[in-house]
Amino acid sequence: MEERDQQADGSPTEAPSAPMRARILNQLPVAVTFFGRDQRLAMANAAAASVVARSEASLLGLLPGEVEPGVVVQGGAGLADAIDRVMRTGEAESYETYLLLVGSKHVWQAMLTPVRDGAGELLGVSVVTVDTTDQFWARERMAVLDRANTRIGSTLDVGRTAEELAQLATEGFADFVTVDLLAEVLTGDEARSPRARDEIRFLRVAQSSVLEGCPESIVRLGQAHTFDRESAIGRTLLLGEAARYTVDEETLSEWKQRDPDRVHSLRKHRIHSGIVAPLRARGITLGMAMFCRHRTPEPFGDSDLSLCGELVARAAVCVDNARRYTRERATALALQRSLLPSRSAPQRAVEVTSRYVPSTVGAGIGGDWFDVIPLSGARVALVVGDVVGHGIHASATMGRLRTAVRALAEVDLAPEELLTQLDDLVMKLDREEEAGAAGTASVAGATCLYAVYDPISCSCTMARAGHPEPVLARPHEYPEKLALPAGPALGAGGAPFEAARFELPEGSRLALYTDGLLAAPGPDADASLAELCHLLAPPEVSLDRTCDTVMSALVPERPVDDVAFVLARTRRLDQENHASWDLAADPAVVVEARRRAAGQLEAWGLGDAVLTTELVVSELVTNAIRYGGPPITLRLIRDLALVCEVSDGSSTAPHLRRARMYDEGGRGLLLVASVTERWGTRYSGNGKTIWAQLPLSGATDTDVS
């Protein structure tokens, strides 16, 4: 049995008549229209007519987009195409269009459905539209904020972050945007609250416009300017919340008394609506962003104010992160530079110059370092190293390693022995770090190259721990990378360190560097090494000029890693500045040793030093004969100081001791230490050398820039 709809009293429900259906359609709150085969409007209900504020009869026969002047339908042609597709395919389709009325903007979601007669013949297309303005602008705001997540804060640069905010805002909803930051934010310092200031001082950091270039502004990029606390902008900053302003004549008249220049600029560019939003992070005001409209006719609304608030809040976090990074980087850089040598120590063995360039991107300042250490016997040590990691911890670790190398160099260890001791120290430090606070970076993995040059023999002994090999340019020869035995990085353990000895004729140039020099983006390391050799080839160029040429060619403007570069030109200590004698292991030879030393000093014009030198020679030669063994050699060196050396074949370590009152011996080294500037011992494969350094009156330091 066929079922029928029933009313509440049980009687059958009658189907609505055609006039009833027309009334139902006309009273629907949803806009419904019908377009015939010619795509002209054949029917529209009251809701559709009210959208464009016209009567239903006046809409009949219109094509999509044909409405009265003052009303524009964006995408009308697209709607016609959509209707045409539905009529051709017979399939329903969804379509979104914009309707801009005077003083308002609406977005409509339309559902296009084909209409057929009883025989299935297509009669036209019905269009049911729903106002989705709120949902549309919510999606637009989310899209802007989504773009902000990826585009704002792409670097840890305060100025660049401000530029990204300004550019994104002009692409989305504003015609002109300015970003001003408190002056201390740019240096990484903590910003003071605007409440603690009589005037609020800013620096213009970024601005962007929809026009070609920016409108002429009373404040230029980089210029400082102020806001009065009682001005509209000043009050907004004190409240710490974004505020919307309608820029009409009444408002301009109110502002003119306090800020006539800005009022003139607002009138000139016909700015009619604005939003001022403070940049606040962690409860601190860092600056402000101003959003203006002068080309877009609609003023900012509440949704725009909400969007600006969210956008600026996200940008403020990025600015604060960049500010804190700037402060940490400045601290690490100051620490790094304070731990690096400000000038080379006095020595005549080599002419040396150096460059250090910190990283400007990535994780921050690294731990690259170098040093030039004068050694006994007129020798000099050249050191370059690199610490794993970045930031203050890397700088502090670098300082510890540099201090350790200097301490080990003072005891005149051979390069391979020095690196062995440094390796043990790094492993000990690493164990201490692991046992300490969680999250502390490892010390292991640091690299080091240690080279000792002797200007008397013109030889250089080197060893490396995981560090790149140096480049040597001998006179009249093309530069080459030296083949040094590979050693493990410090703290890695494993293979022992090995040294290699090279002859360096006078005038040779030795280039030491960290891996950042050859790790620049672009060419591979081999190509960079070849370029370095090419740049070092011209022999007549000064070291400073060569350094500048190398750095400008191989180091990018914004290096991703620190770069340390040391360039040394070797010198030779002439024969007339040193003398040596082989001595027999006989106490009687002490007198002859004193006589020869005195004669050499007289020949050098150092008669004032004869008495002290004779005492030193007597004690050192006597100790070598009594406690050491052959061969025994006495050598005098005239450099920045007068150096007296006695070598013997024994490895017995001498040491100072305090002799008792009636002891016959034990005072020799004590006497030597009391009449000289410094003294010490260095060991070799053939025994040891005890040396003592006496001041040389009239000696002057060589320029070692």
matplotlib code that plots the C-alpha trace (Angstrom):
import matplotlib.pyplot as plt

x = [0.0, 1.3, 2.3, 1.2, 2.5, 0.1, -0.7, -0.6, -4.3, -3.7, -5.2, -3.2, -0.8, -1.6, 1.3, 1.9, 0.5, 2.7, 1.9, 2.8, 6.1, 6.9, 6.2, 8.4, 11.2, 10.8, 10.9, 14.1, 16.9, 19.3, 19.8, 18.4, 18.6, 17.9, 19.8, 18.2, 20.0, 21.1, 22.7, 20.4, 18.8, 15.2, 14.3, 15.6, 14.1, 13.9, 17.1, 19.0, 17.5, 18.4, 22.0, 22.4, 19.6, 17.4, 14.0, 13.5, 12.0, 15.0, 17.3, 15.6, 17.5, 20.8, 24.0, 26.3, 28.1, 25.7, 24.5, 24.0, 27.0, 28.6, 28.2, 30.9, 30.8, 34.4, 34.5, 31.4, 32.9, 34.0, 30.5, 29.3, 32.0, 30.8, 27.2, 28.3, 30.2, 27.2, 24.9, 27.4, 28.3, 25.0, 27.0, 26.7, 29.6, 30.7, 31.8, 33.1, 32.8, 33.3, 30.7, 31.9, 29.2, 29.7, 31.5, 31.5, 33.0, 31.2, 32.2, 29.6, 29.8, 27.5, 26.2, 25.3, 22.8, 21.4, 17.6, 15.8, 12.2, 10.2, 11.8, 15.3, 15.9, 18.3, 16.4, 19.0, 21.1, 19.9, 22.4, 22.1, 24.5, 25.5, 27.3, 30.7, 32.4, 33.4, 34.8, 36.6, 38.4, 39.2, 40.9, 42.7, 43.9, 45.1, 46.9, 48.7, 49.7, 50.8, 53.0, 54.3, 55.4, 57.6, 58.7, 59.2, 62.2, 64.0, 67.3, 68.6, 69.0, 66.9, 66.7, 65.9, 63.1, 61.5, 61.7, 60.0, 57.1, 56.7, 56.8, 54.3, 51.8, 51.8, 51.2, 48.2, 46.2, 48.1, 49.2, 52.1, 53.9, 56.7, 58.6, 60.4, 62.5, 64.0, 67.6, 68.9, 67.2, 69.5, 72.6, 71.1, 70.6, 67.5, 64.9, 63.6, 59.9, 58.4, 56.9, 60.4, 61.0, 60.0, 60.4, 60.1, 63.1, 63.0, 65.1, 63.3, 64.3, 62.0, 59.2, 57.3, 54.6, 52.3, 53.6, 56.8, 59.2, 57.8, 55.9, 58.1, 58.3, 59.4, 61.6, 64.2, 65.5, 68.0, 67.0, 66.2, 62.9, 60.8, 57.1, 55.7, 54.3, 51.0, 50.6, 48.1, 51.0, 52.7, 49.6, 49.2, 52.7, 52.2, 49.1, 50.9, 47.9, 47.2, 44.9, 42.9, 42.6, 40.3, 42.4, 39.8, 40.0, 38.9, 41.7, 44.3, 43.4, 43.8, 47.2, 48.5, 49.4, 51.8, 53.1, 52.6, 55.1, 53.4, 50.0, 51.3, 52.6, 49.3, 47.4, 49.8, 49.5, 45.8, 46.1, 42.7, 43.0, 45.8, 46.7, 49.5, 50.7, 53.5, 56.0, 56.1, 57.8, 58.3, 56.4, 58.9, 58.1, 60.7, 59.3, 56.1, 54.6, 52.3, 49.9, 48.3, 45.8, 45.7, 45.0, 42.5, 39.2, 37.9, 39.2, 40.7, 38.1, 38.1, 39.3, 42.3, 43.1, 43.0, 45.2, 47.7, 47.9, 48.6, 51.1, 53.0, 53.0, 54.7, 57.1, 58.0, 59.1, 61.3, 62.7, 63.4, 65.1, 67.2, 68.0, 69.1, 71.2, 72.8, 73.7, 75.1, 77.0, 78.5, 79.5, 81.0, 82.8, 84.2, 85.3, 86.8, 88.7, 90.0, 91.4, 93.1, 96.4, 96.0, 99.5, 102.3, 104.8, 108.3, 110.4, 112.6, 112.3, 109.3, 107.3, 103.7, 100.3, 96.9, 93.1, 90.1, 86.6, 83.7, 80.7, 77.7, 75.1, 74.2, 74.8, 77.1, 80.7, 82.9, 86.1, 88.8, 92.0, 95.7, 98.9, 102.5, 104.7, 108.4, 110.5, 114.0, 116.9, 115.4, 112.8, 109.1, 105.9, 103.0, 99.7, 96.2, 93.2, 89.5, 87.1, 83.9, 80.7, 79.7, 78.8, 80.3, 81.1, 83.2, 85.0, 85.7, 87.0, 89.2, 90.7, 91.4, 93.2, 95.2, 96.3, 97.2, 99.3, 101.1, 101.9, 103.1, 105.2, 107.0, 108.5, 109.8, 108.0, 108.5, 105.3, 104.2, 104.8, 102.9, 99.9, 100.0, 99.8, 97.1, 95.2, 95.3, 94.1, 91.1, 90.1, 90.3, 88.2, 85.7, 85.2, 84.8, 82.2, 80.3, 80.2, 79.0, 75.9, 73.6, 73.6, 77.2, 79.0, 81.8, 85.4, 86.6, 86.9, 89.0, 91.8, 95.3, 98.4, 101.6, 104.8, 108.2, 110.5, 114.3, 115.8, 119.4, 118.9, 116.0, 114.0, 110.4, 109.0, 105.2, 102.6, 98.8, 95.8, 93.0, 93.8, 94.2, 97.7, 99.5, 100.5, 104.2, 105.6, 109.4, 111.2, 111.0, 108.7, 105.0, 103.1, 102.2, 100.3, 102.7, 102.3, 102.0, 101.3, 97.6, 96.8, 93.5, 91.4, 92.1, 90.3, 89.6, 92.4, 93.8, 96.9, 99.9, 100.9, 103.8, 106.0, 107.6, 110.6, 110.9, 113.6, 112.3, 114.8, 114.8, 111.8, 109.5, 105.9, 103.9, 100.1, 98.2, 94.4, 91.2, 88.8, 86.4, 88.8, 88.3, 84.7, 83.0, 79.9, 80.5, 83.7, 84.8, 87.8, 90.3, 89.3, 89.6, 93.0, 94.2, 92.9, 94.7, 98.0, 97.4, 96.8, 100.0, 102.1, 103.2, 106.3, 106.7, 103.3, 103.3, 101.9, 99.1, 98.0, 98.2, 96.1, 93.4, 93.5, 93.0, 90.2, 88.3, 88.6, 87.8, 85.6, 82.1, 80.5, 78.5, 80.6, 78.9, 81.9, 84.7, 87.9, 91.4, 94.3, 98.0, 100.7, 104.3, 107.5, 110.6, 113.8, 117.3, 119.5, 122.8, 126.0, 127.5, 124.6, 125.3, 128.4, 128.9, 131.8, 132.2, 133.6, 135.3, 133.9, 136.8, 136.4, 139.5, 137.5, 135.3, 138.0, 138.3, 134.5, 134.4, 137.2, 135.5, 132.2, 133.8, 135.7, 132.5, 130.6, 133.4, 133.3, 129.5, 130.1, 128.4, 131.2, 128.7, 127.3, 130.6, 130.7, 127.1, 127.6, 130.8, 129.0, 126.2, 128.6, 130.6, 127.7, 126.0, 129.1, 130.1, 126.7, 126.9, 130.3, 129.4, 125.8, 125.5, 127.6, 129.2, 128.8, 128.8, 128.2, 128.2, 126.2, 125.6, 122.8, 122.3, 118.7, 116.2, 118.0, 121.3, 120.8, 123.3, 122.8, 124.7, 123.8, 124.8, 124.0, 122.1, 118.4, 118.7, 116.3, 117.9, 116.0, 116.3, 116.9, 117.6, 121.0, 121.6, 124.1, 127.0, 126.3, 129.1, 126.8, 123.2, 123.5, 124.4, 120.9, 119.7, 122.5, 121.6, 117.9, 118.8, 121.0, 119.0, 115.5, 114.5, 116.0, 114.7, 115.4, 114.4, 114.9, 115.9, 116.7, 120.3, 119.9, 119.0, 119.8, 119.8, 119.4, 119.4, 118.3, 119.9, 118.7, 120.3, 120.6, 119.7, 117.8, 114.6, 111.6, 111.1, 107.7, 105.6, 102.2]
y = [0.0, 3.4, 5.5, 9.2, 12.0, 12.7, 15.8, 15.8, 14.9, 11.9, 13.4, 13.2, 16.2, 17.9, 18.7, 22.5, 24.3, 26.2, 29.5, 28.0, 26.7, 30.1, 31.7, 29.1, 29.8, 33.6, 33.5, 31.3, 33.2, 31.8, 33.5, 31.3, 32.2, 30.4, 30.9, 29.7, 28.2, 31.6, 32.1, 35.0, 35.3, 33.9, 33.8, 35.3, 35.1, 38.0, 37.0, 37.1, 40.6, 41.9, 41.1, 43.7, 46.0, 45.6, 44.4, 40.9, 42.2, 44.4, 41.5, 39.4, 39.0, 40.0, 38.0, 37.1, 40.3, 42.7, 44.9, 48.7, 51.1, 51.1, 47.4, 45.0, 41.3, 39.9, 36.7, 37.3, 35.9, 32.9, 32.3, 32.4, 29.8, 27.6, 27.8, 26.9, 23.9, 22.7, 23.0, 21.1, 18.3, 18.1, 17.8, 20.0, 22.3, 24.4, 28.0, 30.8, 34.5, 38.0, 40.6, 44.1, 46.6, 50.2, 50.2, 46.4, 43.2, 39.8, 36.4, 33.9, 30.2, 29.1, 25.6, 25.2, 22.4, 21.5, 21.7, 19.2, 18.8, 15.6, 14.2, 14.9, 17.9, 20.5, 23.7, 25.7, 26.0, 26.8, 28.7, 28.5, 31.0, 31.3, 34.2, 32.7, 36.0, 35.2, 31.8, 33.2, 35.9, 33.4, 31.2, 34.3, 35.2, 31.7, 31.7, 35.0, 33.5, 30.3, 32.3, 34.2, 31.0, 30.2, 33.7, 35.7, 34.7, 32.9, 34.3, 35.4, 39.0, 41.6, 43.9, 41.2, 39.9, 43.3, 43.5, 40.2, 41.4, 44.6, 42.7, 40.1, 42.6, 44.7, 41.5, 40.6, 43.4, 46.7, 49.4, 50.8, 49.3, 50.6, 48.7, 50.7, 49.1, 50.4, 51.3, 48.8, 45.9, 46.2, 45.8, 42.8, 44.6, 44.2, 46.8, 49.1, 49.6, 52.6, 53.6, 54.3, 56.9, 60.5, 60.0, 56.8, 56.6, 54.3, 53.4, 52.9, 49.4, 48.4, 49.8, 48.4, 49.7, 48.4, 51.3, 51.3, 52.0, 53.5, 56.8, 59.6, 59.4, 61.9, 59.1, 57.4, 53.8, 53.8, 57.2, 57.7, 59.3, 59.7, 59.6, 61.6, 59.6, 61.5, 61.1, 58.5, 56.2, 56.8, 55.8, 52.7, 51.6, 52.2, 50.1, 47.4, 46.5, 47.0, 49.9, 50.9, 54.5, 56.2, 59.0, 61.7, 65.4, 65.4, 62.9, 64.8, 68.1, 66.4, 65.0, 68.1, 70.0, 67.2, 65.9, 68.3, 66.6, 63.3, 64.8, 66.5, 63.1, 61.4, 64.1, 64.1, 60.3, 60.3, 57.6, 57.1, 54.1, 52.7, 50.1, 50.6, 47.3, 47.1, 44.3, 42.6, 39.4, 38.0, 41.0, 43.5, 46.0, 45.8, 48.2, 48.8, 48.2, 50.6, 49.4, 52.0, 52.0, 54.7, 52.8, 50.3, 52.1, 50.0, 50.9, 48.3, 46.3, 44.2, 41.2, 43.1, 44.3, 40.7, 39.6, 42.4, 41.4, 37.8, 38.7, 41.1, 38.7, 36.1, 38.6, 39.9, 36.4, 36.2, 39.6, 38.7, 35.5, 37.5, 40.1, 37.4, 35.7, 39.1, 39.6, 36.0, 36.4, 39.7, 38.2, 35.2, 37.4, 39.6, 36.6, 35.1, 38.2, 38.7, 35.2, 35.6, 37.4, 41.1, 41.3, 38.9, 38.4, 39.9, 37.6, 37.7, 34.2, 35.0, 37.9, 37.0, 38.4, 36.9, 37.2, 36.0, 36.2, 35.0, 33.2, 35.4, 32.7, 29.4, 28.6, 31.5, 32.1, 29.1, 28.1, 28.8, 30.2, 30.7, 31.8, 32.8, 31.7, 32.6, 29.7, 29.2, 29.3, 32.1, 29.7, 30.3, 28.1, 28.7, 27.2, 27.1, 25.1, 24.6, 23.7, 21.7, 23.6, 27.3, 30.0, 31.0, 27.4, 27.0, 30.3, 29.3, 25.9, 27.5, 29.7, 26.7, 24.9, 28.0, 28.4, 24.7, 24.9, 28.0, 26.2, 23.1, 25.2, 26.8, 23.4, 23.1, 19.9, 18.5, 19.0, 15.4, 15.2, 18.5, 17.1, 13.9, 15.9, 18.1, 15.0, 13.6, 17.0, 17.1, 13.5, 14.5, 17.7, 15.7, 13.2, 16.1, 17.7, 14.4, 14.2, 17.8, 19.5, 17.8, 19.3, 20.5, 20.2, 17.8, 19.0, 16.0, 16.5, 19.7, 20.0, 21.6, 22.1, 22.9, 24.0, 25.0, 27.0, 27.3, 30.4, 29.1, 25.8, 27.2, 24.0, 23.6, 20.6, 20.1, 17.8, 17.9, 16.5, 16.2, 19.6, 20.6, 20.6, 23.9, 25.4, 26.3, 28.6, 28.4, 31.1, 30.7, 27.7, 27.3, 26.9, 23.3, 21.6, 19.9, 16.2, 15.9, 12.5, 12.4, 12.4, 11.9, 14.8, 15.7, 13.5, 10.8, 8.5, 5.8, 6.4, 8.3, 11.7, 11.9, 14.9, 15.8, 18.1, 20.5, 22.8, 26.3, 28.6, 32.2, 34.0, 31.0, 31.7, 29.2, 29.4, 27.9, 28.0, 26.4, 24.4, 27.3, 28.9, 26.1, 25.2, 28.1, 27.4, 26.8, 25.1, 22.0, 21.8, 20.8, 23.8, 26.1, 24.7, 25.2, 28.8, 29.3, 28.2, 30.5, 33.4, 32.7, 32.4, 36.1, 36.4, 40.2, 41.0, 42.1, 39.6, 41.9, 42.4, 38.7, 38.0, 40.4, 38.9, 35.4, 36.3, 38.3, 35.5, 32.5, 33.8, 34.8, 38.0, 36.0, 32.9, 29.9, 29.0, 30.8, 31.3, 31.7, 32.4, 32.8, 33.7, 33.7, 34.6, 32.9, 34.7, 33.4, 34.2, 35.2, 33.4, 36.4, 36.3, 32.9, 30.9, 27.3, 25.2, 21.5, 20.9, 17.9, 16.3, 17.6, 20.1, 21.9, 23.0, 25.3, 28.0, 27.7, 27.9, 31.1, 32.6, 31.8, 33.2, 36.4, 36.8, 36.4, 39.0, 41.5, 40.9, 41.6, 44.8, 43.3, 43.9, 44.8, 41.3, 39.4, 39.0, 37.6, 35.4, 33.9, 33.0, 31.3, 29.5, 28.3, 26.8, 25.2, 23.7, 22.4, 20.7, 19.2, 17.7, 16.5, 15.2, 14.8, 13.2, 13.8, 15.3, 18.7, 21.9, 25.5, 28.0, 31.7, 33.4, 37.2, 37.9, 40.0, 38.7, 37.0, 33.2, 30.9, 27.1, 24.1, 20.7, 17.3, 13.7, 12.9, 13.1, 13.7, 16.5, 19.4, 21.0, 23.8, 22.9, 25.0, 24.2, 24.0, 26.2, 23.8, 22.1, 22.3, 22.1, 22.7, 26.4, 26.5, 26.7, 28.9, 31.4, 31.0, 31.7, 34.8, 36.5, 35.7, 36.6, 33.0, 29.6, 26.2, 22.8, 21.2, 17.6, 16.0, 12.6, 13.1, 14.4, 17.8, 21.5, 23.8, 27.4, 30.8, 34.1, 37.4, 40.9, 42.5, 46.3, 48.3, 45.4, 46.5, 44.4, 43.6, 44.7, 41.6, 42.9]
z = [0.0, -1.0, 2.1, 2.3, 4.6, 7.3, 9.4, 13.2, 13.4, 11.1, 7.9, 4.7, 3.9, 0.6, -1.7, -1.9, -4.9, -7.4, -5.7, -2.4, -3.8, -5.2, -1.8, -0.1, -2.5, -2.2, 1.6, 1.8, 3.6, 1.0, -2.4, -5.2, -8.9, -12.2, -15.5, -18.7, -21.7, -22.9, -19.4, -18.7, -15.3, -15.5, -11.8, -8.6, -5.1, -2.7, -0.9, -4.2, -5.0, -1.6, -2.1, -4.7, -3.4, -6.5, -7.3, -8.6, -11.9, -12.6, -12.4, -15.0, -18.3, -16.9, -17.5, -14.6, -13.5, -15.1, -12.2, -11.6, -11.5, -8.0, -7.7, -9.1, -9.1, -9.2, -11.2, -13.2, -16.3, -14.3, -13.1, -16.7, -17.6, -14.7, -15.8, -19.3, -18.0, -16.0, -19.0, -21.2, -18.7, -16.8, -13.6, -10.5, -9.6, -6.6, -7.3, -5.1, -6.1, -4.6, -4.5, -3.7, -2.7, -1.8, 1.6, 2.0, 0.7, 0.6, -0.5, -1.7, -2.1, -5.0, -5.8, -9.4, -10.2, -13.7, -14.0, -16.3, -17.5, -17.3, -20.4, -19.1, -21.3, -19.7, -19.1, -17.3, -14.1, -10.6, -8.4, -4.7, -2.9, 0.7, 2.3, 3.4, 4.1, 7.7, 6.8, 3.7, 5.7, 8.4, 5.9, 4.4, 7.9, 8.5, 5.1, 6.1, 9.4, 7.8, 5.4, 8.4, 10.0, 7.0, 5.9, 9.1, 11.1, 8.3, 9.7, 13.1, 11.8, 13.6, 10.5, 8.1, 10.4, 10.4, 6.6, 6.3, 8.5, 6.4, 3.1, 4.1, 5.4, 2.2, 0.2, 2.4, 3.7, 4.1, 1.6, 3.6, 6.6, 8.8, 11.5, 14.2, 16.9, 20.1, 19.6, 22.2, 20.5, 17.4, 19.6, 21.4, 24.8, 27.0, 26.1, 28.8, 29.3, 27.5, 30.9, 32.1, 29.3, 28.9, 25.1, 23.3, 20.9, 17.9, 14.8, 11.5, 10.5, 7.7, 5.5, 2.5, 0.2, -2.5, -4.7, -6.7, -3.8, -0.6, -0.2, 0.9, 4.6, 7.2, 8.7, 6.5, 7.0, 9.8, 11.1, 14.8, 15.8, 18.9, 20.0, 22.8, 25.6, 25.3, 21.6, 20.2, 19.2, 22.6, 24.5, 22.4, 23.2, 26.9, 26.8, 24.9, 22.7, 19.0, 18.2, 15.1, 14.0, 11.5, 10.0, 9.4, 9.7, 13.3, 14.2, 12.2, 13.9, 17.3, 16.3, 14.5, 17.7, 18.9, 15.6, 12.6, 10.4, 10.6, 10.1, 6.9, 5.6, 6.4, 4.5, 1.6, 1.0, 1.7, 4.4, 5.8, 8.1, 10.3, 12.9, 15.4, 17.0, 19.6, 19.1, 22.5, 23.6, 27.1, 28.4, 27.0, 24.2, 21.5, 18.9, 16.9, 13.5, 11.8, 9.0, 6.7, 3.9, 1.3, -2.0, -0.5, -0.1, 2.8, 6.3, 8.6, 10.4, 13.6, 11.7, 10.4, 13.9, 15.1, 12.2, 12.9, 16.5, 15.8, 13.0, 15.1, 18.1, 16.0, 14.5, 18.0, 19.1, 16.0, 16.7, 20.3, 19.2, 16.8, 19.5, 21.9, 19.2, 18.5, 22.1, 22.5, 19.2, 20.3, 23.6, 22.0, 19.4, 22.2, 24.1, 21.0, 20.0, 23.6, 23.6, 20.2, 20.0, 19.5, 18.1, 17.4, 20.2, 19.6, 17.5, 14.5, 13.1, 10.8, 9.4, 10.1, 9.5, 10.2, 9.6, 11.6, 10.1, 12.3, 11.0, 10.3, 9.7, 11.1, 14.7, 15.5, 16.4, 16.2, 17.9, 15.3, 16.7, 16.0, 17.8, 17.3, 20.2, 20.6, 21.7, 23.0, 20.6, 18.5, 17.2, 16.8, 17.0, 14.6, 15.8, 14.3, 15.5, 15.4, 18.1, 17.5, 18.0, 18.1, 20.6, 23.9, 24.9, 21.7, 22.4, 26.0, 24.9, 22.4, 25.1, 27.3, 24.4, 23.4, 27.0, 27.2, 24.0, 25.3, 28.6, 26.7, 24.3, 27.3, 28.2, 24.6, 23.7, 20.2, 17.9, 18.1, 21.9, 22.4, 20.5, 22.5, 25.7, 24.3, 23.2, 26.8, 28.1, 25.7, 26.7, 30.4, 29.7, 27.8, 30.7, 33.0, 30.7, 30.5, 34.3, 34.6, 33.5, 30.9, 27.5, 27.6, 24.3, 23.8, 23.7, 21.6, 17.9, 18.0, 15.5, 15.7, 13.6, 15.5, 13.5, 14.9, 12.7, 13.5, 11.8, 12.3, 10.4, 8.3, 9.0, 10.2, 12.1, 12.0, 13.3, 13.0, 14.7, 12.2, 10.7, 7.1, 5.8, 5.3, 1.9, 1.4, -1.2, -1.5, -3.3, -7.1, -6.7, -7.2, -3.9, -2.8, -0.1, 2.4, 2.9, 6.6, 8.4, 9.2, 12.9, 14.6, 15.9, 19.6, 22.0, 19.3, 20.4, 18.2, 16.0, 17.5, 16.2, 13.8, 12.8, 9.5, 8.9, 6.0, 4.7, 4.4, 2.6, 3.7, 2.1, 2.1, 2.8, 4.9, 5.0, 7.9, 7.9, 9.3, 7.2, 6.8, 4.2, 1.7, 2.7, 1.0, -1.0, -4.7, -5.8, -4.1, -1.7, -4.4, -6.5, -3.5, -2.6, -6.2, -6.0, -2.7, -4.3, -7.3, -5.0, -3.0, -6.1, -6.6, -4.4, -4.4, -2.8, 0.8, 3.3, 4.3, 0.7, 0.0, 3.1, 1.9, -1.6, -0.3, 2.1, -0.5, -3.0, -0.9, 1.9, 1.1, 2.4, 4.9, 5.7, 7.1, 9.2, 11.0, 9.1, 10.6, 8.3, 9.2, 6.6, 7.6, 5.7, 7.0, 7.9, 8.5, 11.4, 9.9, 10.8, 12.5, 15.1, 16.5, 17.4, 18.8, 20.1, 20.8, 24.2, 25.8, 28.9, 31.0, 33.9, 32.6, 29.5, 31.6, 31.5, 27.7, 27.4, 29.4, 27.4, 24.1, 25.2, 26.4, 23.2, 21.1, 23.2, 22.8, 19.0, 19.1, 21.2, 24.2, 26.7, 29.5, 29.4, 29.7, 33.5, 33.7, 30.6, 32.0, 35.2, 33.2, 30.9, 33.8, 35.7, 32.6, 31.2, 34.6, 35.1, 31.6, 32.4, 35.9, 35.3, 31.6, 28.9, 25.5, 23.1, 24.8, 22.8, 23.8, 21.7, 21.9, 20.0, 19.5, 18.8, 20.7, 23.7, 24.3, 24.6, 26.1, 25.4, 26.6, 25.0, 26.2, 25.4, 28.7, 29.2, 32.9, 33.9, 35.9, 38.6, 41.1, 44.7, 47.8, 49.1, 52.9, 54.6, 54.6, 51.2, 48.7, 45.6, 44.5, 43.9, 40.2, 38.6, 41.4, 40.4, 36.7, 37.4, 39.5, 36.9, 33.8, 32.5, 31.8, 31.6, 30.7, 29.2, 25.9, 24.8, 21.5, 20.3, 21.1, 24.7, 26.1, 25.9, 28.9, 27.9, 29.6, 28.2, 29.2, 28.4, 25.4, 25.8, 22.7, 21.0, 19.2, 18.2, 14.6, 13.1, 13.1, 12.2]

ax = plt.figure().add_subplot(projection="3d")
ax.plot(x, y, z, "-o")
ax.set_aspect("equal")
plt.show()
